[in-house]
Amino acid sequence: MGERIFIKNIISEFDFLKDKKNSLKSGYVIDVGNSGFLIPLNIDLIKNKELIRNTQEWNIKSYSDDFSVLDNLKKTIDVPEKICFLVADKTFSYRGLFEVNVNHDNSFNSIIENLTYDDDYQNLIFSSLKSLIKWSISVLFIEQFFIKINIEKKNLIKNLNRINFIKIENTKNFSIMKLSKDESIGEQMILTAGPSIGSREKVFALDAASNGWNNQWDKYLKEFESKFAEYVGVKYAIATSSCTGAMHIALMSLDLKKGDEVIVPDITWVSTANAVLLAGGIPVFADIDLKTWKIDPNSIKKLINSKTRAIMPVHLYGNPCDMNIIMEIAKENNLFVIEDAAPSIGAEINGKKTGSFGHFSAFSFQGAKLAVTGEGGMLCTNDEELYKKAYRIHDQGRIPGTFWIEELGLKYKMSNIQAALGLGQIIRNDAMVEAKRRINNWYKERLEGVGGIDFWSEDENTKSIYWMTNIRLNKNSKINRDKFCQKLKSYNIDSRPVFPAISQYPYWPKKQDPQPIAKLVGDTGINLPSGVALTKNHIDYICDKIIEIIKFD
């Protein structure tokens, strides 16, 4: 399943890059440092006679004179799994050409072949190949590469051999290079998060920055809201400046009265409960389940009283809550449900996306999340009346099309440029989800069963996006969490503690002792590096060090 989604993402990215309407736009080129650019070949560029002549000359030197450059380039344009990149120097003069072929018949890999180039520019070719590999890892999520090079190209082979994660295997006529263990991993800090930015995001953002004003001020906002609502499976979506802002708008739309209570989990980022305070309500804290870290429906039931107005379940770290049970509890008690779906874009319950269950839901595009816009959020609902009320509040409480204000409102608006980024991200979100799930599987393959460590789990009927891979140091661990994280840091591995039980903060109007399981998880849980573009080499290095720390401390 995951491989098919990756292939779909690759074909979609290739198709976008080969679109002649956008030739040479920023984002359509892969920057090769100060050396030059990689430019995707499209049907218009094939008509360039100088390019064809040069390519034929380079090819004769690399292969043989019976190779039809023009026919091959046209064929590459027509094959969804193939793309050609022109190698251009910093003056945009063409110096070479690569063909990339994604193979998924027996294994998921990328073959870079039919390299033709000007021999005087081997350093540029070397830098270009290195940049192409990095781009393929971070945008296409390819894990295995083969680079096929004429064995006579000794200087290029020598240069490529300097890349410490490239392994050379010689055949009779060619050197086949493939990725191997990257010995440089650990020299720089491996961060807990990091996005994947594809070509659409760059092109859309450039267009929004250049043209997205005046009559086009909301072009990408409207398209992003529409595409996001379709993706989640809801009727209405409002782009906001943050998930906190989206939750504040939702809670204001419920007309909370002084003393009204809203149930939130005791483990979450503080903005969930802060939004309740901002809207005039009182947050009340429910416990979580030890195996899944999700809000516990039984704890919710115990907290419901005559003052309770709403429940705000949080799909913590992308793991879906028991929404069907929570919706039943809400219906029985005449309560609203606002899903804090901030880190769960793409998570599912029985095939239905998180954010499509509650009366409202709120998502985050903050820079560490899966889909990013730098900062930003989205408020979703299926209820037309709630949507109209929320939209009016988000627009400063004014009557649409006028400057007349009829109630207190807010301004938590997303910019058109952010929405342009978000539109590109949501188109690629399924592939990014699979990349996150693959990272979590790599961790579990190496660490599950290691003494002193527990993973949380997803239920059988759910699909977590594993926004963060988390572990918890259990009672068998001989090292405490702070020392464990310090040890990781010494190996250039970033980590961070799981949120503490937030009921412990001093400013809540209703004092409450921390819930026991939330306190335990908050004291022992750890977020491991989970950036969507991390490779198996990164995860293997991290797991090696975790096993070393657990074993010897």
N, C-alpha and C positions, 0 to 999 in steps of 0.2 A: 504493500500500500504506500509506504513512505517513498520508495523508489519511483513509483509512478508519479507522485506529486512533485518530486524533484525534477523528473524529466519534463513534466508539464511546465514547470517554472522555467526551465532552460529553453524549451522551445518558444515559450512566450517572450522571454528576454531576447532571444535571437531574432524572432520575428519583428520585435520592436526596433532592434538595432539595424535590421536590414531595410526598414521603411525609408524609402527615398525622400519622403517629405521632410525628413528631419536630418538630412546629411550634414555632418560637421557641426552640429549643435553641441554646446557644452553638455557633457554627460554622455554623448555618443562617442566620445573619445576616451581612451584610457591613458592617463597621464604617465609618461615614462620619465619621471623626475625632470631634470633639466635637459634631457637628451632629445625628447620628441614625444610622439603620440602614436597610439594604435587607433586606427580609424576603421570601423566596420564597413565592409564592402557592400554596396547596393547596386541596383541595376543601372543607375545613372553613371556611377564611377566605372563600371565595366566598359562604358562607351569611350573612355579616355584612351585614345590611341597610344599616347606616350607611355601610359601605364602598361598597356598590353605588350608593347614593344620591349620595354624594360623587363617586364616579368618573363617574357619569352627568352630574353638573353640570360637573365639570372638562372632560369630553369635549365637551359641547355648546359650551363656550367655545373648545375647541381644534379641533374638527372640525365635526360636524353632529348634529342631534338624531335622525337616522335610524339612528344607530349603537347597536346593542344591546350594552350593556356586559356583561350577564350571559352572553349567548350566546357572546360573544367570549372571555370569561374561561374559560368551561367548555371551549371549543374549545382554548384554549391548554394547559389541563391535559392534554388528550387527545393533543396532538401531541408526539411525543418530542423533536423538534428545537426546541421553543419552551418558554419559561418567562417568567413575569411576576414582577416584583419590586415589592412595595409599598415606597414611600418613607415612612419613619416618622421623626418628630423624636425628640429624646432622651427624651420622655415616652411614646413608643410610640403617639402619635396619628398616623393616616395622613394624609399630605399629597400623595400622588401615586402614579402607577403607571407602570412601564415594561414593554414587551414586548420580549424578546430572541428573535430568530429566526436560527438558524444555517443559512446557505445553503451547500449543497455540490453544487448541480446543475452549475454551470459553474466556480465558483471557491469557495475555502474562505474564508468571511468571516462576520461577524456583523452583522445589521441590528438596530439598536435603534429601535423605532418605536412608534406609538400612545401617545406620551407624553401622559398626562393628569395634571393637577396643579393645586393651589391656587396661584393667581398670587401670593399673599402670601408664598410660600416658594421663590422662584426661586433664592436662594443655596443652599438645601438641595438643590434639584433639580440645580443645577450641580455641587455637591460629590458628590452621589450618582452622577451620570453619570461623573464622573472616577474615582470609586472602582470603579464597575462595569467600566470599561475596564481598569483596572489588575488587577482580579481576573480578568477574562477572559484577559488576557495570561499571568498567572502560573499559573493553574489549568487553563484550557481550551486554552492555547497558540494562541489565535487571533491572527493577524497583521494582519488587515484588518477595519476597522469602518466601518459607515455608520450615522449617526444622522439619522433623518428627523424634522424639527421644523417645525411650522406657521410659515410665514414671518412671521406677525403677532407671534410670540413674540420680539420684538426684544431684550428685556432678557436672556433666556436665551441667545439667539444671541450677544449681545455678551459674556456671561460665558464661554461655551464657546470663543469666539474667543481668550480669554486663555490657553487650553491650547496650548502652543507646538507640539504634535504633531498638532493638529486643523486640517484644511483645509476651508473652507466652499465649497460650490458651490450657487448659488441656482437653483431652478427656478421655475415659475409660481406654485405654491402652497406649496412647501416649500423649506427649506434642507437640503441633504444635506451632512453633515459626515463626513469620513473621515480616517483617520490619515495623517500625512505625516512627513517627516523631523523628528526630535526634536532641536531645536537646543540643548536643555539637557544632552544627553548629554556627559559629560566634565567637568561641574561637580562631580560627586561621584565617588569612586573606584569603578571597575568591578572587582569582586572576581573571583578565580579560580573560586569555587564559590558555590553557593547553592541551597537546595531549593525544591520546589513543594509547598505544603501545601494540600490540598483540604478539603472540608467533612467528609468521613468522619473524617479524622484528628482534627479538632477535637471532633466529636461523640463519637467512641469514647474519646478521651482524657478528656473531661469525664465520661463514664459510668464509666470506670475510676477516676478520681479520686474520684467521688462514691460509687460502689457496689462497686468492685472490691476488696473486702476480705473477710476471713473466708471464708465458703463460696464467694465469687466471686473469691478472690485470684488464681486462674489462668485465669479465663474467657478473657481475650484472649491469654494465653500459649498456651493449647491451640489456639485458633483460628488464631493467627498461625503457629504451627509447622505445623499441618495445611495451611493455605493456601500457605505457603511451599514445603513439600515437594511439593505438587501442582504449583505453578508451575514449580519446577526440574525435576521429574520423578524424584523419589527417594522411597523408602519412609519414611525417618525424618528428622526434623529436631529439633534441640535448640537453643532460644534461649539465647544467652549474653550476657555483659556486653560482649564485644568479639570481634573476629575473632582477635586475639592469644590470648585465652582459649580460643576454639574450637580453634585449632591446637594449643595446649598440651594440651588434653584429648585430641585425636586422637593426638598423638605419645605421650602417656603410655599410651594404649590399646594401643600397639604394643610395649610392654615393652622400650624401648630399653635396651641394656646399655652400660656404660662403654666408650667408644671407637667405638661405632656411628656411622656417618656418614650424613648426609642431604644430598642434592644440592639446592641452591637456586640461583636465578639471581643473578648478580652485580648486576643492577639490580632493586631492589624496595625497598619500605619495610622498615626493619630488623627489624620484628616477625616477619617470616617466619623469619629466621635466629635471632632471639632465642628464639623458641618452641622451636627445636631444642635450644638450650643449656639452657633451663628444664627440658626433659624429659630432660636427661642426655646428649644426643647432641652430635655435632660437625658444624657446617655446612661444606659444601664447595661452592665457587662455580663455576657454569657460565656460559659466555658466552651472548650473545644474538645474534639475527639483525639485521643493520643495517637491512633494509627494514621489518621488522615489530616490532622490539624484543622479540620473544618469545624465551623460552629456546630455545637451539639444541640439537636432539636429538643432533647429532654431538658437541657438547661434553659432553653428558650421558654418552654412551657412553665417552668417553675417561676420565671420572672414576670409573667404576664399578670397584670392587675387592671383596675379600673382606669388608671392613668395612661396605660400603654396605648400608643397610636400607631406604631410602625415597627417593623423588623428590618434591620439592614445586614443581611448576610454578606460576608466577604469571601470571594473565591481566592483564597490566600495562595499566593505564589502560582496562580494559574490552575489550582485544583478545585473543581466544581463542588459546590455545596449540595446538600440533599434538598434541591429546590422543590420537588414534588411534595415532600413531607412539609417543608416550610410553608408552601402555599396553602396546604390543607389547614395547618395551624392558624395561618392568617385568616383564612375564610371562616373558620369556626369561631374566631374571636373578633371578626370585623376589623381587621388590621390591614394597613398598607404594607407593601414590601418594596424596598428599594435595594436592588442588587448593587453592591460595590464590586463591580466587575473589572476594576482598574487594571489588574495584571493578567486578565484571562481572555484576551481577544483570540477567539478561535477554539476555546475549550467547549466541550460538549457533554450533554447528559442525554443518553439514549438518542444520539444524533441531532439533538436540538441545542443550539448555541447558548452559552451563558449570556445573560443580558436580555433574553427573550421571555423570561418567566414572570418577573415582578411587574408591579404597576409602573415602576421606573427602573432604569439601570444606568450606571455611570461607568465610563471607561477612561483610561489614562494613556496619553502618548508621550509622557515624560521621557527624557533621553535614555534612561536605563531600561525602559520597557521593551516589549517585543517589537511592536509597531510604534515608531517614534515620529514626532514632529518637533522635537526639542523640548517644548512644553505644550500641553494641550489636553483636551478631554472631549467626551461626547456624552450627551444625555439622550437616552432612548426610551420610548414608550409605545404601546399599542393603543392607548386610550386617547381619543381625539380631544376630549374636553381637558384632560390633564396636559396634553401637548399644547393646546391653545393658551392655557394659563401659564405654563412654563415658558413658552415663547415670549409672552408679554412681559413676564418678570425678567427674562434674560435681555430684553430690549428696553430696559429702564422703566418698564411699566407703562409704556406709551401705546396709544391706539395706532395700529399699523398705518403707515403712509402720512402720519401727522406728527406734530411736535407736542400734542396734548398728552399729558401724563395723568393716568387715572388711578394709579396705585404705586406703592413703593416698589422699585425694581432694582436690578443689579446690572453690572456690565462685566460679564465674564466671557468675552467674545474671542474667538480664534481669528487669526489673520488669514488672508487669502494665500499668502506664501506658505504658511504652516499647513494649510489644507492641501496645497499642491504636493507637499512632501507626503502628507497622510494618504492622499489618493494613490500615489505610487506604492506606498507601503502596504495598503490593504489589498491591492491587486496581488502582491507577493506573499500575503500573510500565511497561506496554507503551507507553503514551502518552508517558511521561517518556523512555523509550529513543528514541522517534522524535523528540522535541524535541532530545535530545542529538545525534542523527545529523543533524538539520536544521542545527543550529549548526555542526557540523563541515563540512557541505557548503557553507554560506555562507562559511566561512573559505577552503575550497579553491577555490571559484569565484573569489574575489578574489585569492588569494595563490599558487595553484599556477602555477609558471612564473616567479615573481619570483626574480631572481637572488640567490643566497646563502642560500636557505631550502629545506629538505627537509621533507616530511611523511612520517610512517610510514604504512604501508598495511595493509589487511586482506586476507586471502586470499579467493579467489573462493568457497570453500565455507564461509566464516565470516561472522558478523554481529557486528561490534563495537558496543558501546554508546557508544563515544567518551566515556567518563566525563570525560576531559580531552582537549581538542584540543591536540596537541603539534606543535611545529616544532623543527627542529634547524638551527643556523647551520653551513653547510658551509664548505669550504675557500675558496669564492669570496666569502664574506662579509668585508667590510672593517671590521666592528665585532665586538668580542668580546661574549660573552654578558652579562657583568656590566654593561657600559656600555649594551648594548641594553635590558636590563631597567630600568636607571636612567632611560633616555630614556622608556620606556613609563610609568614611575611619574610622570614630570614632566607627563604628559598625563592623569593620574588613571586609568591602566590598570594594574591589578595583574598580576603574573605571578610565577612561581616556577621555580627550576631543577629539572630532572629529578633524581631521586635519583642521588647519586654511586655509583660502583662500591663496594658496601658491604664488599668484601673488604679495603678499605684501612683499616677501623677497627682500632684497636690491640688489642682484647681477645679476638679469636678464638683458640681453643686451637691450631688448625692454621693456620699462616701460609701465605698464598698471594698471589702477585702478582695485581694486578687483571687481569681478562680484557680483551683489547685493544678489542673492540667496545663492551663495557660501559663501559670507561673513556672512550672517544670520545663515546658518547651521554651519559654522565653529565657530561661537561665542556661539552657544546654544546647539550643539549636544554632546551626551555623549555615549561612549561605555560602556555597562554593562558587568559584568562577563559572559563569553560565552564559557568557557572551555568545550570541547566535552564530558567530563566525569562527568559534574555536574549533580546532581540529582534534582528531584522535591523538595525535602527537602531544598536544597540550594536555589532554585529559590523562593520558598515560603518565606523563611527567608528574602531574598533580597527585595521581593515585599512588605512584611510587613513593612520593614524599609523605603522604598521609599514612601509608602502611609503615614506613620507617619511623614516623613519630609515634604511632600507636604501639609499635613493637618495642621500641627502646626507651620510652618514657613512662 
